[in-house]
């Protein structure tokens, strides 16, 4: 598909968009902001465990980056809906 550098670069750019969207949601405060904070922490823990499992079972860094890009895309869709 892409070379690993391109995929990692795209992940960084896409993640910045999610950070922007989350900061806006947090800035508005209220119940949505609190729910977003809880969701954000939980997602990071689960994603890190999934990445570690992928690598420990022989998966590649490319697979980890591809999965993180899927998760970031899911968050972008959710936060822009």
KOLPA-287518 format. One record per atom (N, C-alpha, C): residue number from 1; x negated, z, y negated; atom name; residue in one letter. Coordinates in steps of 0.02 Angstrom, whole numbers, always signed. Atoms other than C-alpha are relative to their C-alpha. Layout:
// residues N
NODE  seq      xx      zz      yy  atom  type
NODE  NUM       X       Z       Y    CA     A
...
//
This chain:
// residues 81
NODE  seq      xx      zz      yy  atom  type
NODE    1     -43      +0     +59     N     X
NODE    1      +0      +0      +0    CA     X
NODE    1     -45      +0     -62     C     X
NODE    2     +45      -7     +57     N     X
NODE    2    -102     +64    -149    CA     X
NODE    2     -66     +27     +24     C     X
NODE    3     +60     -37     -17     N     X
NODE    3    -279    +121    -149    CA     X
NODE    3     +13     +73     -19     C     X
NODE    4     -15     -71     +11     N     X
NODE    4    -286    +312    -148    CA     X
NODE    4      -4     +22     -73     C     X
NODE    5      +4     -19     +70     N     X
NODE    5    -340    +324    -329    CA     X
NODE    5     +63     -19     -38     C     X
NODE    6     -61     +22     +34     N     X
NODE    6    -190    +224    -389    CA     X
NODE    6     +59     +45     +17     C     X
NODE    7     -55     -44     -20     N     X
NODE    7     -69    +330    -289    CA     X
NODE    7      -6     +69     -33     C     X
NODE    8     +11     -66     +31     N     X
NODE    8    -146    +491    -355    CA     X
NODE    8     +13      -4     -75     C     X
NODE    9     -12      +9     +72     N     X
NODE    9    -142    +424    -533    CA     X
NODE    9     +75      -4     -14     C     X
NODE   10     -73      +5      +9     N     X
NODE   10     +42    +376    -516    CA     X
NODE   10     +34     +67     +10     C     X
NODE   11     -28     -67     -10     N     X
NODE   11     +81    +549    -447    CA     X
NODE   11     -10     +42     -63     C     X
NODE   12     +14     -39     +60     N     X
NODE   12      -1    +628    -600    CA     X
NODE   12     +47     -20     -57     C     X
NODE   13     -44     +25     +54     N     X
NODE   13     +99    +518    -720    CA     X
NODE   13     +72     +21     +13     C     X
NODE   14     -69     -16     -17     N     X
NODE   14    +263    +545    -628    CA     X
NODE   14     +13     +75      -5     C     X
NODE   15      -8     -73      +4     N     X
NODE   15    +235    +733    -618    CA     X
NODE   15      +6     +23     -72     C     X
NODE   16      -6     -18     +71     N     X
NODE   16    +211    +740    -807    CA     X
NODE   16     +71      -9     -25     C     X
NODE   17     -70     +11     +20     N     X
NODE   17    +386    +669    -828    CA     X
NODE   17     +44     +58     +24     C     X
NODE   18     -39     -56     -26     N     X
NODE   18    +458    +805    -717    CA     X
NODE   18     -15     +64     -40     C     X
NODE   19     +18     -58     +40     N     X
NODE   19    +362    +937    -814    CA     X
NODE   19     +37      -2     -67     C     X
NODE   20     -36      +8     +64     N     X
NODE   20    +436    +869    -976    CA     X
NODE   20     +74     +17      +8     C     X
NODE   21     -71     -12     -11     N     X
NODE   21    +613    +870    -906    CA     X
NODE   21     +14     +73     +15     C     X
NODE   22     -10     -71     -15     N     X
NODE   22    +593   +1046    -838    CA     X
NODE   22     -10     +43     -62     C     X
NODE   23     +11     -39     +61     N     X
NODE   23    +523   +1112   -1002    CA     X
NODE   23     +61      -3     -47     C     X
NODE   24     -60      +7     +41     N     X
NODE   24    +674   +1043   -1094    CA     X
NODE   24     +56     +44     +29     C     X
NODE   25     -53     -40     -31     N     X
NODE   25    +791   +1125    -969    CA     X
NODE   25     -14     +75     -11     C     X
NODE   26     +18     -71     +10     N     X
NODE   26    +696   +1291    -983    CA     X
NODE   26     +10     +20     -73     C     X
NODE   27      -6     -16     +71     N     X
NODE   27    +698   +1282   -1173    CA     X
NODE   27     +72     +14     -20     C     X
NODE   28     -71     -11     +15     N     X
NODE   28    +888   +1274   -1174    CA     X
NODE   28     +23     +69     +23     C     X
NODE   29     -17     -67     -23     N     X
NODE   29    +892   +1439   -1080    CA     X
NODE   29     +64      +2     +41     C     X
NODE   30     -62     -10     -36     N     X
NODE   30   +1041   +1511    -990    CA     X
NODE   30      -9      -3     +75     C     X
NODE   31      -1      -1     -73     N     X
NODE   31   +1090   +1505    -808    CA     X
NODE   31     -36     -61     +30     C     X
NODE   32     +34     +60     -25     N     X
NODE   32   +1027   +1327    -785    CA     X
NODE   32     -76      +8      -2     C     X
NODE   33     +72     -10      +6     N     X
NODE   33    +854   +1376    -845    CA     X
NODE   33     -24     +49     +54     C     X
NODE   34     +20     -49     -52     N     X
NODE   34    +848   +1526    -729    CA     X
NODE   34      +2     -32     +69     C     X
NODE   35      -5     +35     -65     N     X
NODE   35    +905   +1420    -581    CA     X
NODE   35     -58     -49      +8     C     X
NODE   36     +55     +48      -3     N     X
NODE   36    +773   +1290    -624    CA     X
NODE   36     -66     +35     +15     C     X
NODE   37     +62     -37     -13     N     X
NODE   37    +635   +1421    -625    CA     X
NODE   37      -4     +21     +73     C     X
NODE   38      -1     -21     -70     N     X
NODE   38    +687   +1487    -455    CA     X
NODE   38     -12     -60     +45     C     X
NODE   39      +8     +61     -39     N     X
NODE   39    +701   +1311    -386    CA     X
NODE   39     -72     -26      -3     C     X
NODE   40     +67     +26     +10     N     X
NODE   40    +533   +1261    -458    CA     X
NODE   40     -51     +37     +43     C     X
NODE   41     +47     -39     -39     N     X
NODE   41    +439   +1403    -376    CA     X
NODE   41     +10     -13     +75     C     X
NODE   42     -15     +12     -71     N     X
NODE   42    +526   +1379    -208    CA     X
NODE   42     -24     -68     +23     C     X
NODE   43     +21     +68     -18     N     X
NODE   43    +493   +1192    -208    CA     X
NODE   43     -76      -5      +7     C     X
NODE   44     +73      +3      -2     N     X
NODE   44    +308   +1218    -243    CA     X
NODE   44     -27     +33     +64     C     X
NODE   45     +22     -35     -61     N     X
NODE   45    +289   +1342     -99    CA     X
NODE   45     +13     -44     +61     C     X
NODE   46     -17     +43     -58     N     X
NODE   46    +379   +1228     +24    CA     X
NODE   46     -43     -62      +2     C     X
NODE   47     +41     +60      +2     N     X
NODE   47    +283   +1074     -34    CA     X
NODE   47     -72     +15     +21     C     X
NODE   48     +69     -18     -18     N     X
NODE   48    +116   +1164     -17    CA     X
NODE   48      -6     +13     +75     C     X
NODE   49      +1     -12     -72     N     X
NODE   49    +159   +1223    +159    CA     X
NODE   49      +6     -65     +38     C     X
NODE   50      -8     +65     -32     N     X
NODE   50    +215   +1048    +206    CA     X
NODE   50     -66     -40      -3     C     X
NODE   51     +64     +35      +8     N     X
NODE   51     +52    +974    +138    CA     X
NODE   51     -52     +29     +47     C     X
NODE   52     +49     -32     -44     N     X
NODE   52     -53   +1101    +232    CA     X
NODE   52     +14     -18     +72     C     X
NODE   53     -18     +18     -68     N     X
NODE   53     +42   +1064    +392    CA     X
NODE   53     -19     -72     +15     C     X
NODE   54     +18     +70     -10     N     X
NODE   54     +17    +878    +370    CA     X
NODE   54     -75      -7     +12     C     X
NODE   55     +73      +5      -7     N     X
NODE   55    -170    +898    +348    CA     X
NODE   55     -25     +34     +64     C     X
NODE   56     +23     -36     -61     N     X
NODE   56    -189   +1025    +490    CA     X
NODE   56     +18     -37     +64     C     X
NODE   57     -20     +37     -60     N     X
NODE   57    -100    +909    +611    CA     X
NODE   57     -29     -70      +1     C     X
NODE   58     +35     +64      -2     N     X
NODE   58    -214    +763    +572    CA     X
NODE   58     +25     -52     -50     C     X
NODE   59     -24     +47     +50     N     X
NODE   59    -120    +683    +429    CA     X
NODE   59     -52     -13     -52     C     X
NODE   60     +50     +19     +51     N     X
NODE   60    -210    +601    +285    CA     X
NODE   60     +22     +24     -69     C     X
NODE   61     -15     -17     +70     N     X
NODE   61    -222    +641    +102    CA     X
NODE   61     +50     -50     -29     C     X
NODE   62     -47     +51     +24     N     X
NODE   62    -130    +478     +71    CA     X
NODE   62     +72     +18     +18     C     X
NODE   63     -67     -21     -21     N     X
NODE   63     +19    +545    +170    CA     X
NODE   63     +25     +57     -44     C     X
NODE   64     -19     -57     +42     N     X
NODE   64     +18    +705     +68    CA     X
NODE   64     +20     -25     -70     C     X
NODE   65     -15     +27     +66     N     X
NODE   65     +14    +608     -96    CA     X
NODE   65     +66     -38      +1     C     X
NODE   66     -62     +38      -6     N     X
NODE   66    +154    +492     -37    CA     X
NODE   66     +60     +48      +3     C     X
NODE   67     -55     -48      -6     N     X
NODE   67    +262    +642      +9    CA     X
NODE   67     +13     +35     -67     C     X
NODE   68      -8     -32     +65     N     X
NODE   68    +229    +729    -157    CA     X
NODE   68     +34     -48     -49     C     X
NODE   69     -32     +49     +44     N     X
NODE   69    +279    +567    -246    CA     X
NODE   69     +75      -4     +15     C     X
NODE   70     -71      +0     -18     N     X
NODE   70    +444    +568    -150    CA     X
NODE   70     +34     +61     -31     C     X
NODE   71     -29     -61     +27     N     X
NODE   71    +476    +748    -202    CA     X
NODE   71      +6      -3     -76     C     X
NODE   72      -2      +8     +72     N     X
NODE   72    +433    +710    -383    CA     X
NODE   72     +56     -48     -20     C     X
NODE   73     -54     +48     +15     N     X
NODE   73    +550    +560    -382    CA     X
NODE   73     +69     +32      +9     C     X
NODE   74     -63     -36     -10     N     X
NODE   74    +690    +669    -312    CA     X
NODE   74     +14     +45     -60     C     X
NODE   75      -9     -43     +58     N     X
NODE   75    +663    +793    -453    CA     X
NODE   75     +16     -39     -63     C     X
NODE   76     -15     +41     +59     N     X
NODE   76    +662    +656    -584    CA     X
NODE   76     +72     -23      +1     C     X
NODE   77     -70     +21      -6     N     X
NODE   77    +828    +589    -519    CA     X
NODE   77     +47     +59     -15     C     X
NODE   78     -44     -58      +9     N     X
NODE   78    +904    +764    -515    CA     X
NODE   78      +1     +22     -74     C     X
NODE   79      +4     -25     +69     N     X
NODE   79    +843    +812    -689    CA     X
NODE   79     +26     -48     -52     C     X
NODE   80     -26     +50     +47     N     X
NODE   80    +899    +650    -771    CA     X
NODE   80     +74     -16     +12     C     X
NODE   81     -71     +13     -16     N     X
NODE   81   +1073    +650    -692    CA     X
NODE   81     +46     +35     -50     C     X
//
